[in-house]
Amino acid sequence: MRELAETARQWLAEGRVAFLARPVTEQGFGPRDPAGAVLVDAGGECVGALYRGVFDAELVAEAGAVGAGDGARVCEVSVGRAEAEEARLTCGGQAEVLLQPLAAVPAEWWELLGSGAGVALVTRLSETADRAVSEVVRAGEPAADDAARRAGELLGTRRPGRDALYGGSGLVLVEAYPSAPYVVIGGGGELAAVIGRQAELLGWEAVTVDTAVAAEKALHAHRDAACLVLLSHEPDFDVPTLRTALALGIPYVGALGSRRTTARRREGLVGAGVPDAELARVHGPIGLDLGAKTPAETALAICAEILGVLGGKEGNGLRDSDGPLR
């Protein structure tokens, strides 16, 4: 949805009659973009991507049928096997798609999305689903209710996500768009370059730093989205940088190296007063146990571990094995 921010602001400035369409419930379709959404105006123009455009014509028709002064509309859409194959979807499916007047979406939402901030949108639908009221929840804000609490949980995964909550007051749609993970790579070389490319492929940001001071600055500047991948084996670089990352509560802290190097770093951190509970957050040796050998394979194992940790789905890491490191 972030890519819609500029268009949304432009259409609002023009006073254009338009709608924001995104799924409330869905079943099937196979792997899909959890951030998929479409802006559609009364003239039939669509901007954005939702199910590879297979429902764009239906959304245009629904938008055209909304009368002046009408509120939101939830339309049911479905795609069969043949249509799915034509649209290059993995499989068919069904969804309920919310068409909400663009003017009813807080302008603050588009400003924050456009700036890259971690933010969630909580939309409360009336029992008849003909009215939708949205409010913005920023990352780190205290949770006022279950919907805001769920928004915080989704933002904490560092991955876009949606959830529909059902309660006595009706349906609540929670949409979270965290800041993209910002990978701070401590130390250079071929592996650092490949990790940077892998991060870019995932839509993340990455920066390579070569001193503890530079690493500390990067971690502080991006503490809401930072992850640390430490490649340096220099004690005056690795121990201070790990200590800083742990003190800031960075969700993923990983360090490349042999088991001997890992033990040396641990001793350094203990000597610096880091408690055992914090030491346990260091992923070292770094990466999932995929049998990686080449720099590209190692970068994949590292980024996969980051993805798992951020999503609360940790796999078998090298730090949890006792075999030789390849």
N, C-alpha and C positions, 0 to 999 in steps of 0.2 A: 504493500500500500504506500510505502514511502515515495515511490516514483510518481504517485498521483498528486503529491502535495502542490507542486508548481501549477499544474493544470487546474486543480481545485481552487487555488487562490485567484487564478486568472479568471475562471468562470464566475466566481463570486463577485469579483470586481466589475465584471461586465453585466452583472445582474441576470445571468443566464439561468433559465429554469432547467435544473438538472438533478440527478439522483446518484447516490452512492449505493452500489449493489455489492453485497457479499453474503456468503452462506451463513445461515443460522444453524441448520442441521444438515448432515450429509451422510450418505452411505454408498460404499462402492468407490469407483473411479481409480483405485490403486494409488500409487504415490502421487502427491500433488503439492502445489505450493501453498503452505499454510497462510501465506500473506496475500493470496489472490483476492483481487477486488477490481471493480470496473466503475468508472464514471460514465454515465449515459445522459445525454441531454434530450430535450423534447423533440429535437430535429433528427435524432437517430445517430448522432455521433457517439462512438464508444472509445474510451481511453482506458487502458489497463488490460489485465489478463485474468480470466476466470474459466477454468476447464478448457483451455485452448480455444476459447471463443465459440464453443459449440452452442451456447445458449444466448449469444449476443442478440440474435434476431428476436428471440422471445422477450428478452429484457427491454429491447427497444419498443416492442409492442406494448408491454406492460407499462412502460414509462409514458407512452403516448396516451394510454387509457386513463392515467391519473388526472382527475379533474382539478380545476383551479381551487385552491384551498384545501384539497384533500391532504391527508397525512401520509404515513408510511404504508407500504403494502408488502406482504409476504407472498411470493408466488412459488408454486411447486413446479419443479422442472425435473425431467428425467431423460436419460439417453440410453438407447439399446446397444447391443453388441456391434451391429453394423455401423451405427453412427459413431460409436467409440473408436472403431478401427479407422474410419475415415478421418476422424479428428486426431488420430494418433494418441488416444488415451489408452491406458493399460487395460481398462475394462469399463463397462457401463456403470451407471449409478443413478441415484436420486438425491435431490437436495431441495431444501427450502431456502430461497434467496430473499433477503431483506432489501427492498428498495426504499431508501430513506431520502427525503428531500435534502439536497446538498446544503441548503440554507439552515437546516436544522442541526447540522453537525457543527460543533463549536469551532470557530475560526482558530482558536488556540491549538486545536488538534493538528491542523495543517502546518502551523508555524513550528510546533515542536517536532513534528515528523520531518519537516524540511531541514531542520537544524541537526538531525541525527540523534536527538535526545531519546532516552529510553522512556516510553510513555504507553499508557493503555487507555482504551476507550470503553466505558461501561454504558451500554445502551439498554434501557428498560422499555420493554414493549407492553402495551396495554393488553388486556385479556383478549380483545378482538384483533390484536396486532395491527390496528389502523393508526396507531400513534406510537412514536418512538422518541424517547428523550435520552440524550447522550450527555455524559460528563467525562472529563479528562482526569486520569489518575497518573501522577508522575512517579517515576521510580524513586523508592525510598520514602514515600509519604506514609504516614500512619494509616492503617486500615480502619475505615469507619464502619464497614459492614462486611458481609460474606463476599459480596461481589468485588469490593476493593481488595479484600484479602486474597481472593483468587487472582486478581490482576497482579498483585505483588508476587505471588508464586510463579505465575507465568513469566513475568519480567525477570525473575531470578534465574530462569533456565537459560537466559541469554539467547533464546531462539523465538522467532515469531510464533504465536499460537492463538487459538480461539477456543472458547468454551461457552456452552449454554447452560445456565443455571435455572432451575425451575423452583418456584416458591409460591407462597400464598398470594403474592401480588402480581404474578405472571412470569413471563420469560425475561431473563436478563442475559444479554450477549456481552461477553467479555473478550476484548481483542487486545493483545499485547504485542508491542513492537519494541523490544529491547534495543539498546545500542549494539551495533555489531561488535563481536569480540575483537579486541585490540591486542594483538600478540606482540609482546615485547621480547625480542630475541637477543639474548645476551651473548655476544661473541659472533664473529663472522665466519667466512669460509663457504664452501660449496653447500653444506647442509643448511646453513642459514638462508642461502638464496633459494634453495628448493622448498624449505618450509614457508618462505614468503610467498612463493608461487602457489603452493597448496592452499595457503590461507586465502589468497586472492580468489582462487577457484571457488572457495566456499562462501565468498562474499564478505570475508573478514578483512580487517586492516592489520598491517604488520609493520614493525619498525625494527631495525637492527641497531644495537648500541654496543659500544666497545669499552665502556668504563662503568664502574659502579655508580658514579655520580650521574651519568647519562641515563642509566637504567632507573635510578631513583626518581629522576625528573619525569621520565616517561610514565612510570607506574603511578606517580602522584597525579599527573595531568589527566590520566585516563583511568583512574581507580574504579570507576563505575563499570568499566568494560574490559579492563586489562586482564591478560593471562601472561604468565611468565614461562618462557622456554629458555633455560640457561644452558649454554653450550660451553662457556669458558671453564677451564680447570684451574684458573689462577685464584689462590686463596684470598687475595685482596680484592677480588672481583666477585667470586661466587658466594662466599659466606655473607658479606654485607648485603648483597642483592637479594639473596634468599630471605635474610632477616627482614629487610624492608617489605618484601612482598607478603610475608606472613603477618607482619604488624599491620599492614593495610587491609588484611582480610581478602586479598586477591583470591578468587575461587579456584583457579588452577595455577599451581606452582610446580613446575617440572624441571629436572636437572639431568643432563646427559652425563654419563660417565660410568666407569667400572664400579663394581661393588666396593672396591678399596677406596675409590674416590668418594663414593657415596658415604662411606663410613667416616672418612676424613671431614667431609662437610658437616656431617651430623655432630661430630665432636666439636667442631668450630661453633656450631649453633648452640650446643649445650653450654659451651664456655661463654657464649654471649648472653646466656640467660633465657634462651627460648624454651618454653615448657614442652613436655612430652606430647601433649595434645596438639600443639602446633607443629611439632616435628613430624607427626603422622600425616600431615597434609601435604608433605613434599613427595611428589612422584619421582622417585629416583631409585634405581635406573628408570629413565623416562620411556613412555610409550606403551602401547599394547603389545602383548606377546604374540606377534604375527610371524615371527621368523624372519624379520626384515634384515637385509644385508646391504643393499645399495642405499645411497642417500635418498633417492626417491621413495623407496620402500620405508625407510626410517622416518621420513617426513610424514608419510601416510599414517604410520603407527602412532606418531606423536599427535597429529591433528585429530585422529580418531579418538585417542584418549581424551583430548581436550573436549571434543564433542560429547563424549559419554559423561564426563564429569559435569559439564555445564547442564546437561539434560537429566542428571541424576540416574544415569544408566551405565555405571562403570563396568567395564569388562575386565578380563584377566590382564593385569599389567605386569610388566617385567619386574617391578619391585616386589610382586607377590610370588614370583617363581624363584626356585633355587638352582636352576640349571645355568650353564655357561651363557654368557652374553655373546651373540653371534657378531 
